[in-house]
């Protein structure tokens, strides 16, 4: 269920076409008290939205660009606003054959949920794309997921993901909900 501040933000973004930033809460609670956030997040835009029932608001967002937070301020409505430094998009990197097993595991997951979860095109030959999809769906603690998303080297991200999956880290090959 959306808090009023998020509902208001979503309405403003839908009306204006603007996006917003998503970051991981690293300490504290979502509501009230002191909070701290990861320093790297993702700007998103709202692809679609629905209000299927009173007090229920569903957003489908698409990640646009990563950013690093340089300063923050909490507004009167409780939203955190940030000054950011935009991070360059990661380049496409040809997938090394040694990571073919990751693609073999990922393909049926992507094909089973398709465009409902993953924006096309599906680039199974791109190490950056494959690693990013794995970082999205791995069932690992938020701190590990955040660390994966902050890695700026496609090969290193895939190596780390391979190690997590090999360890059977928390049913890693099942998509997170």
C-alpha positions as CSV (number, residue, x, y, z in Angstrom):
1,X,0.0,0.0,0.0
2,X,1.3,3.4,-1.0
3,X,2.0,6.1,1.6
4,X,0.4,9.4,0.8
5,X,3.8,11.0,0.0
6,X,4.5,8.3,-2.6
7,X,1.0,8.6,-4.1
8,X,1.5,12.4,-4.5
9,X,4.9,11.8,-6.1
10,X,3.5,9.3,-8.5
11,X,0.6,11.5,-9.5
12,X,3.0,14.4,-10.1
13,X,5.3,12.2,-12.2
14,X,2.4,10.8,-14.2
15,X,1.0,14.3,-14.9
16,X,4.4,15.8,-15.8
17,X,6.0,12.8,-17.4
18,X,9.0,13.2,-15.1
19,X,10.7,10.3,-13.4
20,X,12.0,9.8,-9.9
21,X,14.9,8.1,-8.2
22,X,14.9,4.8,-6.5
23,X,17.6,4.0,-3.9
24,X,18.0,1.2,-1.3
25,X,17.2,2.0,2.3
26,X,20.4,0.9,4.1
27,X,19.5,1.7,7.7
28,X,16.4,2.8,9.6
29,X,12.7,2.2,8.8
30,X,10.7,3.3,5.8
31,X,8.4,5.4,8.0
32,X,9.7,7.9,10.6
33,X,13.0,8.0,12.4
34,X,16.5,8.3,11.1
35,X,17.1,6.7,7.7
36,X,20.2,6.3,5.6
37,X,20.3,5.3,2.0
38,X,22.7,3.7,-0.5
39,X,24.8,6.3,-2.4
40,X,24.0,4.8,-5.8
41,X,20.4,4.6,-7.2
42,X,18.5,4.5,-10.5
43,X,16.3,7.1,-12.1
44,X,13.1,5.6,-13.3
45,X,10.1,6.6,-15.4
46,X,6.6,5.4,-15.0
47,X,5.7,3.1,-17.9
48,X,2.1,2.4,-16.7
49,X,0.0,2.6,-13.6
50,X,-3.2,1.3,-12.2
51,X,-5.4,1.8,-9.1
52,X,-7.2,-1.6,-8.9
53,X,-8.7,-0.8,-5.5
54,X,-9.0,2.0,-3.0
55,X,-5.7,2.8,-1.4
56,X,-3.9,0.5,-3.8
57,X,-1.7,2.0,-6.5
58,X,0.4,-0.2,-8.9
59,X,3.3,1.3,-10.9
60,X,5.3,-0.3,-13.6
61,X,8.6,1.6,-13.9
62,X,11.6,1.4,-16.3
63,X,15.1,2.1,-15.1
64,X,16.7,4.9,-17.0
65,X,20.1,5.9,-15.6
66,X,22.2,5.3,-12.5
67,X,23.2,8.1,-10.3
68,X,25.4,8.8,-7.3
69,X,23.9,10.9,-4.5
70,X,26.0,14.0,-3.6
71,X,23.6,15.7,-1.2
72,X,20.1,15.0,0.3
73,X,17.4,16.9,2.0
74,X,14.1,15.7,3.5
75,X,11.2,17.8,2.4
76,X,8.2,18.7,4.6
77,X,6.1,15.8,3.1
78,X,8.7,13.3,4.1
79,X,10.2,12.7,0.7
80,X,14.0,12.7,0.4
81,X,15.3,14.8,-2.4
82,X,18.8,14.5,-3.7
83,X,21.4,16.3,-5.7
84,X,23.0,13.6,-7.9
85,X,25.9,13.0,-10.2
86,X,24.8,11.0,-13.3
87,X,26.8,7.9,-13.9
88,X,27.7,6.9,-17.4
89,X,25.8,4.0,-18.8
90,X,27.7,0.8,-18.8
91,X,28.9,-0.2,-22.2
92,X,27.7,-3.4,-23.9
93,X,30.3,-6.1,-23.4
94,X,30.4,-9.3,-25.4
95,X,29.5,-12.2,-23.1
96,X,32.4,-14.5,-22.4
97,X,31.6,-18.1,-23.2
98,X,32.6,-19.1,-19.6
99,X,29.3,-17.4,-18.5
100,X,27.1,-19.4,-20.9
101,X,25.6,-21.3,-18.0
102,X,24.3,-18.1,-16.5
103,X,22.5,-17.4,-19.8
104,X,21.1,-21.0,-19.8
105,X,19.6,-20.4,-16.4
106,X,18.4,-16.9,-17.2
107,X,16.7,-17.5,-20.5
108,X,13.8,-19.6,-19.2
109,X,13.2,-17.1,-16.4
110,X,13.1,-14.2,-18.9
111,X,10.9,-16.2,-21.4
112,X,8.4,-17.2,-18.7
113,X,7.7,-13.6,-17.6
114,X,8.8,-11.8,-20.8
115,X,7.9,-8.2,-21.2
116,X,5.8,-8.2,-18.1
117,X,9.1,-8.0,-16.1
118,X,11.9,-7.4,-18.6
119,X,12.0,-4.6,-21.1
120,X,13.1,-5.8,-24.6
121,X,15.3,-6.2,-26.4
122,X,16.6,-9.3,-24.6
123,X,20.4,-9.2,-25.1
124,X,21.7,-12.6,-24.0
125,X,25.0,-12.0,-25.7
126,X,25.7,-8.8,-23.7
127,X,27.5,-9.4,-20.3
128,X,26.2,-6.0,-19.0
129,X,22.6,-6.9,-19.8
130,X,22.8,-10.4,-18.4
131,X,24.6,-9.3,-15.2
132,X,22.1,-6.5,-14.7
133,X,19.1,-8.9,-15.1
134,X,20.7,-11.3,-12.6
135,X,21.3,-8.5,-10.1
136,X,17.5,-7.6,-10.4
137,X,16.2,-11.1,-9.8
138,X,18.6,-12.7,-7.4
139,X,17.1,-13.5,-4.0
140,X,19.8,-12.0,-1.9
141,X,19.8,-9.4,1.0
142,X,19.4,-5.8,-0.2
143,X,23.1,-5.0,0.7
144,X,24.4,-7.7,-1.7
145,X,21.9,-6.7,-4.4
146,X,23.1,-3.1,-4.0
147,X,26.7,-4.1,-4.2
148,X,26.0,-6.0,-7.4
149,X,24.3,-3.0,-8.9
150,X,27.2,-0.7,-8.0
151,X,29.8,-2.9,-9.8
152,X,30.9,-1.0,-12.9
153,X,32.6,-4.0,-14.5
154,X,30.3,-6.5,-16.4
155,X,32.8,-9.4,-16.0
156,X,33.3,-8.8,-12.3
157,X,29.5,-8.7,-11.8
158,X,29.0,-12.0,-13.6
159,X,31.9,-13.6,-11.7
160,X,30.3,-12.5,-8.4
161,X,26.9,-13.7,-9.5
162,X,28.3,-17.1,-10.6
163,X,29.8,-17.5,-7.1
164,X,26.5,-16.6,-5.4
165,X,24.6,-19.1,-7.5
166,X,27.2,-21.8,-7.0
167,X,26.9,-21.3,-3.3
168,X,23.1,-21.6,-3.6
169,X,22.8,-18.3,-1.9
170,X,19.1,-18.1,-0.7
171,X,17.5,-19.9,-3.7
172,X,19.3,-17.5,-6.0
173,X,17.9,-18.8,-9.3
174,X,14.2,-18.1,-8.4
175,X,13.0,-14.6,-9.4
176,X,12.4,-12.2,-6.6
177,X,8.8,-11.0,-6.3
